[in-house]
Amino acid sequence: MTSFWKEAAKRKLTVPALLDAEITSKVGLVTEQEIEKFYQEKKAQIKGEQAQVREQIESFSTKPKVGG
């Protein structure tokens, strides 16, 4: 049994609920403006149009919440 399963069982949560509580909820969402700014600043180095690489930019740019 992995540590995620053990911790989830200990807290009486599902593994996805544990991941959401410990990881997803502590990550801030990236705004459309941040994605646009990143793309414009890096487009010479990025292969593809913004629509094609948007998801990659979003995951790359995900940021921790301050004080979270």
mmCIF file as gemmi writes it, N, C-alpha and C atoms, coordinates in Angstrom:
data_model
loop_
_atom_site.group_PDB
_atom_site.id
_atom_site.type_symbol
_atom_site.label_atom_id
_atom_site.label_alt_id
_atom_site.label_comp_id
_atom_site.label_asym_id
_atom_site.label_entity_id
_atom_site.label_seq_id
_atom_site.pdbx_PDB_ins_code
_atom_site.Cartn_x
_atom_site.Cartn_y
_atom_site.Cartn_z
_atom_site.occupancy
_atom_site.B_iso_or_equiv
_atom_site.pdbx_formal_charge
_atom_site.auth_seq_id
_atom_site.auth_asym_id
_atom_site.pdbx_PDB_model_num
ATOM 1 N N . MET Axp A 1 ? 0.853 -1.176 0 1 0 ? 1 A 1
ATOM 2 C CA . MET Axp A 1 ? 0 0 0 1 0 ? 1 A 1
ATOM 3 C C . MET Axp A 1 ? 0.901 1.243 0 1 0 ? 1 A 1
ATOM 4 N N . THR Axp A 2 ? 0.63 2.179 -0.936 1 0 ? 2 A 1
ATOM 5 C CA . THR Axp A 2 ? 1.459 3.375 -1.016 1 0 ? 2 A 1
ATOM 6 C C . THR Axp A 2 ? 1.126 4.33 0.122 1 0 ? 2 A 1
ATOM 7 N N . SER Axp A 3 ? 1.995 5.286 0.331 1 0 ? 3 A 1
ATOM 8 C CA . SER Axp A 3 ? 1.774 6.249 1.408 1 0 ? 3 A 1
ATOM 9 C C . SER Axp A 3 ? 0.512 7.08 1.173 1 0 ? 3 A 1
ATOM 10 N N . PHE Axp A 4 ? 0.161 7.342 -0.115 1 0 ? 4 A 1
ATOM 11 C CA . PHE Axp A 4 ? -1.074 8.071 -0.386 1 0 ? 4 A 1
ATOM 12 C C . PHE Axp A 4 ? -2.282 7.275 0.091 1 0 ? 4 A 1
ATOM 13 N N . TRP Axp A 5 ? -2.284 5.98 -0.196 1 0 ? 5 A 1
ATOM 14 C CA . TRP Axp A 5 ? -3.401 5.14 0.22 1 0 ? 5 A 1
ATOM 15 C C . TRP Axp A 5 ? -3.494 5.081 1.745 1 0 ? 5 A 1
ATOM 16 N N . LYS Axp A 6 ? -2.345 4.931 2.392 1 0 ? 6 A 1
ATOM 17 C CA . LYS Axp A 6 ? -2.333 4.856 3.86 1 0 ? 6 A 1
ATOM 18 C C . LYS Axp A 6 ? -2.836 6.153 4.474 1 0 ? 6 A 1
ATOM 19 N N . GLU Axp A 7 ? -2.339 7.28 3.965 1 0 ? 7 A 1
ATOM 20 C CA . GLU Axp A 7 ? -2.744 8.58 4.506 1 0 ? 7 A 1
ATOM 21 C C . GLU Axp A 7 ? -4.224 8.841 4.241 1 0 ? 7 A 1
ATOM 22 N N . ALA Axp A 8 ? -4.694 8.493 3.049 1 0 ? 8 A 1
ATOM 23 C CA . ALA Axp A 8 ? -6.109 8.671 2.721 1 0 ? 8 A 1
ATOM 24 C C . ALA Axp A 8 ? -6.981 7.832 3.66 1 0 ? 8 A 1
ATOM 25 N N . ALA Axp A 9 ? -6.586 6.599 3.886 1 0 ? 9 A 1
ATOM 26 C CA . ALA Axp A 9 ? -7.346 5.727 4.783 1 0 ? 9 A 1
ATOM 27 C C . ALA Axp A 9 ? -7.348 6.288 6.203 1 0 ? 9 A 1
ATOM 28 N N . LYS Axp A 10 ? -6.206 6.782 6.644 1 0 ? 10 A 1
ATOM 29 C CA . LYS Axp A 10 ? -6.094 7.349 7.985 1 0 ? 10 A 1
ATOM 30 C C . LYS Axp A 10 ? -7.039 8.543 8.159 1 0 ? 10 A 1
ATOM 31 N N . ARG Axp A 11 ? -7.154 9.347 7.111 1 0 ? 11 A 1
ATOM 32 C CA . ARG Axp A 11 ? -8.017 10.537 7.164 1 0 ? 11 A 1
ATOM 33 C C . ARG Axp A 11 ? -9.45 10.254 6.717 1 0 ? 11 A 1
ATOM 34 N N . LYS Axp A 12 ? -9.709 8.996 6.358 1 0 ? 12 A 1
ATOM 35 C CA . LYS Axp A 12 ? -11.025 8.589 5.865 1 0 ? 12 A 1
ATOM 36 C C . LYS Axp A 12 ? -11.421 9.403 4.634 1 0 ? 12 A 1
ATOM 37 N N . LEU Axp A 13 ? -10.46 9.524 3.703 1 0 ? 13 A 1
ATOM 38 C CA . LEU Axp A 13 ? -10.659 10.226 2.44 1 0 ? 13 A 1
ATOM 39 C C . LEU Axp A 13 ? -10.337 9.281 1.292 1 0 ? 13 A 1
ATOM 40 N N . THR Axp A 14 ? -10.814 9.627 0.124 1 0 ? 14 A 1
ATOM 41 C CA . THR Axp A 14 ? -10.367 8.912 -1.071 1 0 ? 14 A 1
ATOM 42 C C . THR Axp A 14 ? -9.005 9.49 -1.453 1 0 ? 14 A 1
ATOM 43 N N . VAL Axp A 15 ? -8.253 8.756 -2.254 1 0 ? 15 A 1
ATOM 44 C CA . VAL Axp A 15 ? -6.954 9.264 -2.702 1 0 ? 15 A 1
ATOM 45 C C . VAL Axp A 15 ? -7.124 10.569 -3.49 1 0 ? 15 A 1
ATOM 46 N N . PRO Axp A 16 ? -8.09 10.658 -4.438 1 0 ? 16 A 1
ATOM 47 C CA . PRO Axp A 16 ? -8.265 11.939 -5.134 1 0 ? 16 A 1
ATOM 48 C C . PRO Axp A 16 ? -8.601 13.094 -4.183 1 0 ? 16 A 1
ATOM 49 N N . ALA Axp A 17 ? -9.403 12.828 -3.154 1 0 ? 17 A 1
ATOM 50 C CA . ALA Axp A 17 ? -9.739 13.873 -2.184 1 0 ? 17 A 1
ATOM 51 C C . ALA Axp A 17 ? -8.494 14.297 -1.4 1 0 ? 17 A 1
ATOM 52 N N . LEU Axp A 18 ? -7.648 13.346 -1.059 1 0 ? 18 A 1
ATOM 53 C CA . LEU Axp A 18 ? -6.399 13.658 -0.364 1 0 ? 18 A 1
ATOM 54 C C . LEU Axp A 18 ? -5.489 14.504 -1.248 1 0 ? 18 A 1
ATOM 55 N N . LEU Axp A 19 ? -5.36 14.102 -2.518 1 0 ? 19 A 1
ATOM 56 C CA . LEU Axp A 19 ? -4.524 14.863 -3.441 1 0 ? 19 A 1
ATOM 57 C C . LEU Axp A 19 ? -5.058 16.281 -3.605 1 0 ? 19 A 1
ATOM 58 N N . ASP Axp A 20 ? -6.369 16.411 -3.699 1 0 ? 20 A 1
ATOM 59 C CA . ASP Axp A 20 ? -6.971 17.734 -3.823 1 0 ? 20 A 1
ATOM 60 C C . ASP Axp A 20 ? -6.682 18.573 -2.579 1 0 ? 20 A 1
ATOM 61 N N . ALA Axp A 21 ? -6.824 17.97 -1.418 1 0 ? 21 A 1
ATOM 62 C CA . ALA Axp A 21 ? -6.603 18.701 -0.163 1 0 ? 21 A 1
ATOM 63 C C . ALA Axp A 21 ? -5.148 19.11 0.026 1 0 ? 21 A 1
ATOM 64 N N . GLU Axp A 22 ? -4.233 18.253 -0.369 1 0 ? 22 A 1
ATOM 65 C CA . GLU Axp A 22 ? -2.82 18.502 -0.092 1 0 ? 22 A 1
ATOM 66 C C . GLU Axp A 22 ? -2.04 19.12 -1.249 1 0 ? 22 A 1
ATOM 67 N N . ILE Axp A 23 ? -2.537 19.017 -2.458 1 0 ? 23 A 1
ATOM 68 C CA . ILE Axp A 23 ? -1.771 19.52 -3.597 1 0 ? 23 A 1
ATOM 69 C C . ILE Axp A 23 ? -2.58 20.535 -4.391 1 0 ? 23 A 1
ATOM 70 N N . THR Axp A 24 ? -3.67 20.09 -4.965 1 0 ? 24 A 1
ATOM 71 C CA . THR Axp A 24 ? -4.447 20.942 -5.861 1 0 ? 24 A 1
ATOM 72 C C . THR Axp A 24 ? -4.914 22.22 -5.179 1 0 ? 24 A 1
ATOM 73 N N . SER Axp A 25 ? -5.401 22.115 -3.96 1 0 ? 25 A 1
ATOM 74 C CA . SER Axp A 25 ? -5.924 23.292 -3.264 1 0 ? 25 A 1
ATOM 75 C C . SER Axp A 25 ? -4.831 24.291 -2.891 1 0 ? 25 A 1
ATOM 76 N N . LYS Axp A 26 ? -3.583 23.877 -2.955 1 0 ? 26 A 1
ATOM 77 C CA . LYS Axp A 26 ? -2.471 24.757 -2.586 1 0 ? 26 A 1
ATOM 78 C C . LYS Axp A 26 ? -1.783 25.371 -3.797 1 0 ? 26 A 1
ATOM 79 N N . VAL Axp A 27 ? -2.356 25.154 -4.971 1 0 ? 27 A 1
ATOM 80 C CA . VAL Axp A 27 ? -1.771 25.676 -6.2 1 0 ? 27 A 1
ATOM 81 C C . VAL Axp A 27 ? -2.72 26.722 -6.77 1 0 ? 27 A 1
ATOM 82 N N . GLY Axp A 28 ? -2.188 27.892 -7.084 1 0 ? 28 A 1
ATOM 83 C CA . GLY Axp A 28 ? -3.009 28.948 -7.658 1 0 ? 28 A 1
ATOM 84 C C . GLY Axp A 28 ? -3.242 28.723 -9.14 1 0 ? 28 A 1
ATOM 85 N N . LEU Axp A 29 ? -4.4 29.144 -9.597 1 0 ? 29 A 1
ATOM 86 C CA . LEU Axp A 29 ? -4.709 29.027 -11.011 1 0 ? 29 A 1
ATOM 87 C C . LEU Axp A 29 ? -3.984 30.124 -11.78 1 0 ? 29 A 1
ATOM 88 N N . VAL Axp A 30 ? -3.623 29.82 -12.992 1 0 ? 30 A 1
ATOM 89 C CA . VAL Axp A 30 ? -2.942 30.767 -13.861 1 0 ? 30 A 1
ATOM 90 C C . VAL Axp A 30 ? -4.01 31.512 -14.647 1 0 ? 30 A 1
ATOM 91 N N . THR Axp A 31 ? -3.914 32.838 -14.695 1 0 ? 31 A 1
ATOM 92 C CA . THR Axp A 31 ? -4.91 33.637 -15.401 1 0 ? 31 A 1
ATOM 93 C C . THR Axp A 31 ? -4.633 33.658 -16.899 1 0 ? 31 A 1
ATOM 94 N N . GLU Axp A 32 ? -5.645 34.022 -17.658 1 0 ? 32 A 1
ATOM 95 C CA . GLU Axp A 32 ? -5.493 34.163 -19.109 1 0 ? 32 A 1
ATOM 96 C C . GLU Axp A 32 ? -4.411 35.197 -19.425 1 0 ? 32 A 1
ATOM 97 N N . GLN Axp A 33 ? -4.366 36.259 -18.646 1 0 ? 33 A 1
ATOM 98 C CA . GLN Axp A 33 ? -3.364 37.308 -18.861 1 0 ? 33 A 1
ATOM 99 C C . GLN Axp A 33 ? -1.954 36.779 -18.629 1 0 ? 33 A 1
ATOM 100 N N . GLU Axp A 34 ? -1.785 35.933 -17.634 1 0 ? 34 A 1
ATOM 101 C CA . GLU Axp A 34 ? -0.472 35.349 -17.368 1 0 ? 34 A 1
ATOM 102 C C . GLU Axp A 34 ? -0.039 34.414 -18.488 1 0 ? 34 A 1
ATOM 103 N N . ILE Axp A 35 ? -0.992 33.656 -19.021 1 0 ? 35 A 1
ATOM 104 C CA . ILE Axp A 35 ? -0.674 32.767 -20.141 1 0 ? 35 A 1
ATOM 105 C C . ILE Axp A 35 ? -0.268 33.584 -21.355 1 0 ? 35 A 1
ATOM 106 N N . GLU Axp A 36 ? -1.038 34.627 -21.651 1 0 ? 36 A 1
ATOM 107 C CA . GLU Axp A 36 ? -0.737 35.5 -22.793 1 0 ? 36 A 1
ATOM 108 C C . GLU Axp A 36 ? 0.629 36.159 -22.633 1 0 ? 36 A 1
ATOM 109 N N . LYS Axp A 37 ? 0.899 36.673 -21.443 1 0 ? 37 A 1
ATOM 110 C CA . LYS Axp A 37 ? 2.187 37.336 -21.183 1 0 ? 37 A 1
ATOM 111 C C . LYS Axp A 37 ? 3.339 36.352 -21.36 1 0 ? 37 A 1
ATOM 112 N N . PHE Axp A 38 ? 3.211 35.163 -20.79 1 0 ? 38 A 1
ATOM 113 C CA . PHE Axp A 38 ? 4.25 34.145 -20.908 1 0 ? 38 A 1
ATOM 114 C C . PHE Axp A 38 ? 4.498 33.816 -22.373 1 0 ? 38 A 1
ATOM 115 N N . TYR Axp A 39 ? 3.408 33.598 -23.115 1 0 ? 39 A 1
ATOM 116 C CA . TYR Axp A 39 ? 3.547 33.242 -24.526 1 0 ? 39 A 1
ATOM 117 C C . TYR Axp A 39 ? 4.233 34.361 -25.3 1 0 ? 39 A 1
ATOM 118 N N . GLN Axp A 40 ? 3.81 35.595 -25.086 1 0 ? 40 A 1
ATOM 119 C CA . GLN Axp A 40 ? 4.402 36.722 -25.811 1 0 ? 40 A 1
ATOM 120 C C . GLN Axp A 40 ? 5.887 36.883 -25.485 1 0 ? 40 A 1
ATOM 121 N N . GLU Axp A 41 ? 6.247 36.689 -24.236 1 0 ? 41 A 1
ATOM 122 C CA . GLU Axp A 41 ? 7.645 36.823 -23.822 1 0 ? 41 A 1
ATOM 123 C C . GLU Axp A 41 ? 8.521 35.692 -24.36 1 0 ? 41 A 1
ATOM 124 N N . LYS Axp A 42 ? 7.952 34.516 -24.558 1 0 ? 42 A 1
ATOM 125 C CA . LYS Axp A 42 ? 8.74 33.34 -24.919 1 0 ? 42 A 1
ATOM 126 C C . LYS Axp A 42 ? 8.438 32.798 -26.317 1 0 ? 42 A 1
ATOM 127 N N . LYS Axp A 43 ? 7.602 33.479 -27.097 1 0 ? 43 A 1
ATOM 128 C CA . LYS Axp A 43 ? 7.145 32.874 -28.345 1 0 ? 43 A 1
ATOM 129 C C . LYS Axp A 43 ? 8.265 32.581 -29.335 1 0 ? 43 A 1
ATOM 130 N N . ALA Axp A 44 ? 9.377 33.278 -29.251 1 0 ? 44 A 1
ATOM 131 C CA . ALA Axp A 44 ? 10.498 32.972 -30.133 1 0 ? 44 A 1
ATOM 132 C C . ALA Axp A 44 ? 11.095 31.597 -29.802 1 0 ? 44 A 1
ATOM 133 N N . GLN Axp A 45 ? 10.944 31.162 -28.558 1 0 ? 45 A 1
ATOM 134 C CA . GLN Axp A 45 ? 11.501 29.888 -28.117 1 0 ? 45 A 1
ATOM 135 C C . GLN Axp A 45 ? 10.471 28.758 -28.14 1 0 ? 45 A 1
ATOM 136 N N . ILE Axp A 46 ? 9.187 29.117 -28.282 1 0 ? 46 A 1
ATOM 137 C CA . ILE Axp A 46 ? 8.114 28.131 -28.238 1 0 ? 46 A 1
ATOM 138 C C . ILE Axp A 46 ? 7.785 27.668 -29.65 1 0 ? 46 A 1
ATOM 139 N N . LYS Axp A 47 ? 7.709 26.377 -29.823 1 0 ? 47 A 1
ATOM 140 C CA . LYS Axp A 47 ? 7.341 25.798 -31.118 1 0 ? 47 A 1
ATOM 141 C C . LYS Axp A 47 ? 5.83 25.582 -31.13 1 0 ? 47 A 1
ATOM 142 N N . GLY Axp A 48 ? 5.117 26.328 -31.935 1 0 ? 48 A 1
ATOM 143 C CA . GLY Axp A 48 ? 3.669 26.179 -32.042 1 0 ? 48 A 1
ATOM 144 C C . GLY Axp A 48 ? 2.938 27.454 -31.685 1 0 ? 48 A 1
ATOM 145 N N . GLU Axp A 49 ? 1.688 27.489 -32.101 1 0 ? 49 A 1
ATOM 146 C CA . GLU Axp A 49 ? 0.833 28.631 -31.799 1 0 ? 49 A 1
ATOM 147 C C . GLU Axp A 49 ? 0.346 28.545 -30.359 1 0 ? 49 A 1
ATOM 148 N N . GLN Axp A 50 ? -0.084 29.682 -29.827 1 0 ? 50 A 1
ATOM 149 C CA . GLN Axp A 50 ? -0.517 29.732 -28.435 1 0 ? 50 A 1
ATOM 150 C C . GLN Axp A 50 ? -1.623 28.721 -28.149 1 0 ? 50 A 1
ATOM 151 N N . ALA Axp A 51 ? -2.598 28.605 -29.034 1 0 ? 51 A 1
ATOM 152 C CA . ALA Axp A 51 ? -3.698 27.665 -28.816 1 0 ? 51 A 1
ATOM 153 C C . ALA Axp A 51 ? -3.191 26.227 -28.696 1 0 ? 51 A 1
ATOM 154 N N . GLN Axp A 52 ? -2.117 25.911 -29.41 1 0 ? 52 A 1
ATOM 155 C CA . GLN Axp A 52 ? -1.572 24.557 -29.389 1 0 ? 52 A 1
ATOM 156 C C . GLN Axp A 52 ? -0.785 24.265 -28.117 1 0 ? 52 A 1
ATOM 157 N N . VAL Axp A 53 ? -0.186 25.258 -27.534 1 0 ? 53 A 1
ATOM 158 C CA . VAL Axp A 53 ? 0.689 25.043 -26.373 1 0 ? 53 A 1
ATOM 159 C C . VAL Axp A 53 ? 0.109 25.605 -25.075 1 0 ? 53 A 1
ATOM 160 N N . ARG Axp A 54 ? -1.136 26.067 -25.14 1 0 ? 54 A 1
ATOM 161 C CA . ARG Axp A 54 ? -1.763 26.708 -23.981 1 0 ? 54 A 1
ATOM 162 C C . ARG Axp A 54 ? -1.737 25.82 -22.734 1 0 ? 54 A 1
ATOM 163 N N . GLU Axp A 55 ? -2.124 24.571 -22.872 1 0 ? 55 A 1
ATOM 164 C CA . GLU Axp A 55 ? -2.17 23.664 -21.719 1 0 ? 55 A 1
ATOM 165 C C . GLU Axp A 55 ? -0.776 23.47 -21.12 1 0 ? 55 A 1
ATOM 166 N N . GLN Axp A 56 ? 0.229 23.368 -21.977 1 0 ? 56 A 1
ATOM 167 C CA . GLN Axp A 56 ? 1.605 23.222 -21.483 1 0 ? 56 A 1
ATOM 168 C C . GLN Axp A 56 ? 2.05 24.479 -20.741 1 0 ? 56 A 1
ATOM 169 N N . ILE Axp A 57 ? 1.702 25.641 -21.286 1 0 ? 57 A 1
ATOM 170 C CA . ILE Axp A 57 ? 2.05 26.903 -20.614 1 0 ? 57 A 1
ATOM 171 C C . ILE Axp A 57 ? 1.363 26.962 -19.262 1 0 ? 57 A 1
ATOM 172 N N . GLU Axp A 58 ? 0.09 26.594 -19.225 1 0 ? 58 A 1
ATOM 173 C CA . GLU Axp A 58 ? -0.675 26.637 -17.981 1 0 ? 58 A 1
ATOM 174 C C . GLU Axp A 58 ? -0.065 25.727 -16.921 1 0 ? 58 A 1
ATOM 175 N N . SER Axp A 59 ? 0.282 24.498 -17.292 1 0 ? 59 A 1
ATOM 176 C CA . SER Axp A 59 ? 0.858 23.586 -16.305 1 0 ? 59 A 1
ATOM 177 C C . SER Axp A 59 ? 2.259 24.025 -15.892 1 0 ? 59 A 1
ATOM 178 N N . PHE Axp A 60 ? 3.018 24.572 -16.825 1 0 ? 60 A 1
ATOM 179 C CA . PHE Axp A 60 ? 4.361 25.065 -16.516 1 0 ? 60 A 1
ATOM 180 C C . PHE Axp A 60 ? 4.296 26.273 -15.586 1 0 ? 60 A 1
ATOM 181 N N . SER Axp A 61 ? 3.25 27.094 -15.762 1 0 ? 61 A 1
ATOM 182 C CA . SER Axp A 61 ? 3.142 28.346 -15.025 1 0 ? 61 A 1
ATOM 183 C C . SER Axp A 61 ? 2.363 28.234 -13.728 1 0 ? 61 A 1
ATOM 184 N N . THR Axp A 62 ? 1.837 27.063 -13.399 1 0 ? 62 A 1
ATOM 185 C CA . THR Axp A 62 ? 1.079 26.903 -12.166 1 0 ? 62 A 1
ATOM 186 C C . THR Axp A 62 ? 1.95 27.305 -10.991 1 0 ? 62 A 1
ATOM 187 N N . LYS Axp A 63 ? 1.372 28.064 -10.093 1 0 ? 63 A 1
ATOM 188 C CA . LYS Axp A 63 ? 2.166 28.635 -9.011 1 0 ? 63 A 1
ATOM 189 C C . LYS Axp A 63 ? 1.576 28.31 -7.645 1 0 ? 63 A 1
ATOM 190 N N . PRO Axp A 64 ? 2.423 28.172 -6.644 1 0 ? 64 A 1
ATOM 191 C CA . PRO Axp A 64 ? 1.904 27.928 -5.295 1 0 ? 64 A 1
ATOM 192 C C . PRO Axp A 64 ? 1.184 29.159 -4.785 1 0 ? 64 A 1
ATOM 193 N N . LYS Axp A 65 ? 0.138 28.958 -3.987 1 0 ? 65 A 1
ATOM 194 C CA . LYS Axp A 65 ? -0.557 30.089 -3.368 1 0 ? 65 A 1
ATOM 195 C C . LYS Axp A 65 ? 0.342 30.678 -2.296 1 0 ? 65 A 1
ATOM 196 N N . VAL Axp A 66 ? 0.343 31.978 -2.185 1 0 ? 66 A 1
ATOM 197 C CA . VAL Axp A 66 ? 1.128 32.646 -1.161 1 0 ? 66 A 1
ATOM 198 C C . VAL Axp A 66 ? 0.457 32.418 0.191 1 0 ? 66 A 1
ATOM 199 N N . GLY Axp A 67 ? 1.238 31.964 1.146 1 0 ? 67 A 1
ATOM 200 C CA . GLY Axp A 67 ? 0.715 31.739 2.487 1 0 ? 67 A 1
ATOM 201 C C . GLY Axp A 67 ? -0.204 30.528 2.588 1 0 ? 67 A 1
ATOM 202 N N . GLY Axp A 68 ? -0.222 29.678 1.536 1 0 ? 68 A 1
ATOM 203 C CA . GLY Axp A 68 ? -1.143 28.542 1.535 1 0 ? 68 A 1
ATOM 204 C C . GLY Axp A 68 ? -0.489 27.359 1.984 1 0 ? 68 A 1
